Every structure is written in structure tokens, then in C-alpha cells.
Amino acid sequence: MLGQQTSRPRLTRLEKKHRSSRSSASSISSMALPPTYQTDLLEATHLQDLELMMQWCTSTYKTMARNPASETLWQTTVPTLSLRHPSLRQGLLALSALHLASKTSSSRRWQYLETARVHQSQALAALSSTQLDLEADPNATFTLCCLMIAFAFGYCLIDDDDNDKPDVLHEFFEVLHLTRWLVSIIMPLLDRVAAGDLNSLIQPEDPRPTMPDMSRLVVLALRRQNALETLRDPAHEEPLYESAIEHLSTALEQLMKGGEPKMFAFCWCFRVPTRFLELLEARRPFALVILAHYAVVLHHLRDSWWMGDWGAQVLSRIGDSLEPEWRALVGWPVDATGCFLSP
């Protein structure tokens, strides 16, 4: 059941901004406002929601789709579904506002970001609660989780306030934890979604190879290194790393066969052991080497505005943090992405 999920992970920068804006909003709401002002404010809110829904139906929906069949579902079926599920509607508005912010350089950029944060907070609240309305409709829950994954990656790219920008890897680990939580909600729903109107969103296509399949050689090299580390250090957690490598192998194999990354990119962080994520956060070198290879998968989503250069950023930061001995092990990810590592 959805209600059995662990508590929702947090994005520090997003939570900090939301608390600040909520405090300001509370101060305003506590003031006695003239009736005419309240009416004008309500009308402005309705117009803003209309703008965001138009943005969704004309542009943003395309960035969630992987083919023409899924485009139609994201453009028409999902918005129609959102009429019955307010939380899904909040998710659509949140991603639309964030998309507009990504294309705006004027003073409205801040307004769109603030609007996106408000809608995202309300959308996630449903996934953290009893979810009475969403649990009855797996399609609504599934699509909302997909929207929130895109939002998490996109927000951290677009909110470029240098005063609040944390370390790339630290923030990526937060996004990874939130994505893992969202995918944990999605996975039990897949069979029901596959049997319904949104089948095309998860039905795999016949893949076409897009590049030479180097994944087996790459994975073999990682497994050899894992065995070597076990000989060097008896405390090395070989089975744990092997699990992470095995799931990475699955993702890379799908990528090399021409699979659509939106279909499998986020399963890796769900399937790897929790302990492996702890090793990542502890900046253990071999864990970072494996993550550098996963960054290749993210790099193939770079044409999606909400993913952008996340893969390159993660790979670059890993390269900067590794000693030369370990840096030599990320040669393939660097070549596969064209990423530049500083000397």
C-alpha cells in the first residue's frame, strides 16, 4: 500500500525557499484585506493557473513524452485526469511554472519559481499523506510521481541563486533519495497502469542500437576492480558493490540498445541497496566511480530541459574529487559524454 512508504526525503534548498515564502505569505494573510483586494487576488490566481495549464497543453507536455503516442496522453488524457485529482493538477502547474522559469530571464523568473515551489509543495503533500483520492486511481499517482521526479532535477538546475547553491554531489544525493522514494511509489502500480488508459506511457518499444555496445566490457572492468578492492581491503563490501554494478549493467545495456532513458534511468537509484547510497554520501571512491558510469545514462537525457547537464555536472565533480588512481577508472564515462575534467 502507498501509505506504507517511508517518510519523504527533502531537498534542502527547496525547503528553505518554501519556508521563507510561506512565512511571508502568512504575514500577508494575517492582515485585514479589503474585499475588493481579495477578489482581485483570487482572479489573478485563476488567471495564473490558466496560463500554466495553457503552457502545459502547448509545450511542457512534450518534455515528458517519449514518442507521439505518449505525447497525446500527456497533452490531453493527463490534464483531463487532473480535473478529478487536485494533487495531480498541482503537479502539472508546478512543472509548467518551472518550465516557464527556465525560459524567462526577466523579473518574472522569480515569480514563476515561487509559483512552482508552491504548487510542488501542495502536490507532494498528497503523496506524503493518506492519499485517499490517489490510491483509488493508479494513473493519477503514477503521473504525479513522474512529474515530481522531473521537477526535482529541474528545480535544482534552474534556481541558480549562487548564495544558496550547495555542492553538486550533495544536492544530487538529495535528488537521488527523493527520486528513489517516488519510484518506490510507482513500482507497485505498474501492472495496474499497464492495464489501463496510460499503457503507452510504460509499454517498451523495440529498441534500435544507437552506439557500439561497450557496456559489457565496462561492467567487466568494474567487476574486476571490485574483486581487486576485496583483496586490498578485507572490509570492502564486495556484494554491495556487485549489486550496484549489476543494476548499472542493466541500465547501460538498455541504453546501448537504443532504449529510451526516460523508461529506465531512474530505476537504478531505486534498486541499488540503501547502504550503497550511504557509501556515495560518504564519498567512497569506488562508489563514486560507479556513479560516474551512471552519469552516462543521465547524460542521454540532456535534451530534456529538466535534466540538462546534470550528468556532466555529476561526472565533472566526481572527477575533481578523485585521486589519480581512481580517476583513471572513469575514462569511459568521460569519453562517452565528452565531459571535460580539469587537470
Buried (B, 14 or more C-beta within 10 A) or exposed (E): EBEEBEEBBEBEBBEEBBEEBEEEEEEEEEEEEEEEEEEEEEEEEEEBBEBBBEBBBEBBBEBBBBEEEBBBBBBEBBBEBBEEBBBBBBBBBBBBBBBBBBEBEEEEBEBBBBBBBBBBBBBBEBBEEEBEBBBEBBBBBBBBBBBBBBBBBBBBBBBEEEEEEEEBBEBBBBBBBBBBBBBBBBEBBEEBBBEBEBBBBBEEEEBEEEEEBBBEEBBEBBBEBBBEBBEEEEEBBBEBBBBBBBBBBBBBBBBBBEBBBBBBBBBBBBBBBEEBBEBBBEBBBBBBBBBBBBBBBBBBBBEBBBBBBBBBBBBBBBBEBBEEEBBEBBEBBBEBBEBEBEE
